[in-house]
Amino acid sequence: MAEKSELQTLAGVVRSARRERGLSQDEMVRRSGLSLSAIRKIEAGQTPNPGVFTVLRLWESLGLPLSQLEALDMPAQDFNGLD
């Protein structure tokens, strides 16, 4: 159950940031290099454990600071040394 709320937190941040920037999911495909299906699943909280590089591609394409990753409740992944 805890994992679901963690994924929803990641999903909510990605979805909100995309909408705040006026980006479509298709534009996110172009910017991130991820598939439309992957973006839809992440935003819906249906991706059980997105990899570190997937998350970083999303963050970069949205222009989000890496420090914001530390505030998320996500399954343990080591983002140290990536700034």
C-alpha positions as CSV (number, residue, x, y, z in Angstrom):
1,M,0.0,0.0,0.0
2,A,2.8,2.4,0.8
3,E,4.3,1.9,-2.6
4,K,1.1,3.1,-4.3
5,S,1.2,6.4,-2.5
6,E,4.8,6.8,-3.3
7,L,4.1,6.3,-7.0
8,Q,1.2,8.6,-6.9
9,T,3.5,11.3,-5.4
10,L,5.9,10.9,-8.3
11,A,3.0,10.7,-10.7
12,G,1.4,13.9,-9.3
13,V,4.7,15.9,-9.5
14,V,5.3,14.9,-13.1
15,R,1.7,15.5,-14.2
16,S,1.4,18.8,-12.4
17,A,4.8,20.1,-13.6
18,R,3.9,19.2,-17.2
19,R,0.5,20.9,-17.0
20,E,2.0,24.0,-15.3
21,R,4.4,24.3,-18.2
22,G,1.6,23.9,-20.8
23,L,3.2,20.7,-22.2
24,S,1.2,17.9,-23.8
25,Q,2.2,14.3,-23.2
26,D,3.3,14.2,-26.9
27,E,5.6,17.1,-26.2
28,M,7.0,15.2,-23.2
29,V,7.7,12.3,-25.6
30,R,9.7,14.6,-27.8
31,R,11.6,16.2,-24.9
32,S,12.3,13.1,-22.9
33,G,12.7,10.4,-25.5
34,L,10.4,8.2,-23.5
35,S,7.4,6.5,-25.1
36,L,3.9,7.9,-24.8
37,S,2.9,4.7,-23.1
38,A,5.7,5.2,-20.5
39,I,4.7,8.8,-19.8
40,R,1.0,7.9,-19.4
41,K,1.8,5.0,-17.0
42,I,4.1,7.2,-14.9
43,E,1.5,10.0,-14.7
44,A,-1.2,7.4,-13.7
45,G,1.0,5.9,-11.0
46,Q,1.1,2.6,-12.8
47,T,4.9,2.2,-13.2
48,P,6.0,0.0,-10.2
49,N,9.6,1.3,-10.1
50,P,10.7,3.8,-12.7
51,G,14.4,3.6,-13.2
52,V,16.8,6.4,-12.1
53,F,17.5,7.4,-15.7
54,T,13.8,7.5,-16.6
55,V,13.2,9.8,-13.7
56,L,16.2,11.9,-14.6
57,R,14.9,12.2,-18.2
58,L,11.6,13.4,-17.0
59,W,13.2,15.9,-14.5
60,E,15.4,17.3,-17.2
61,S,12.6,17.6,-19.8
62,L,10.5,19.5,-17.2
63,G,13.3,21.7,-16.0
64,L,12.9,20.5,-12.4
65,P,15.8,20.8,-10.0
66,L,17.4,17.6,-8.9
67,S,17.0,18.7,-5.3
68,Q,13.3,18.2,-5.7
69,L,13.8,14.4,-6.1
70,E,15.0,14.2,-2.4
71,A,11.6,15.5,-1.3
72,L,9.7,12.7,-3.0
73,D,8.6,9.5,-1.3
74,M,10.0,7.0,-3.8
75,P,11.5,3.5,-3.6
76,A,15.1,3.8,-2.5
77,Q,17.3,4.9,-5.4
78,D,20.6,6.7,-5.1
79,F,20.5,10.1,-6.8
80,N,23.6,11.3,-4.9
81,G,26.4,12.6,-7.1
82,L,24.1,13.3,-10.0
83,D,24.0,17.1,-9.7
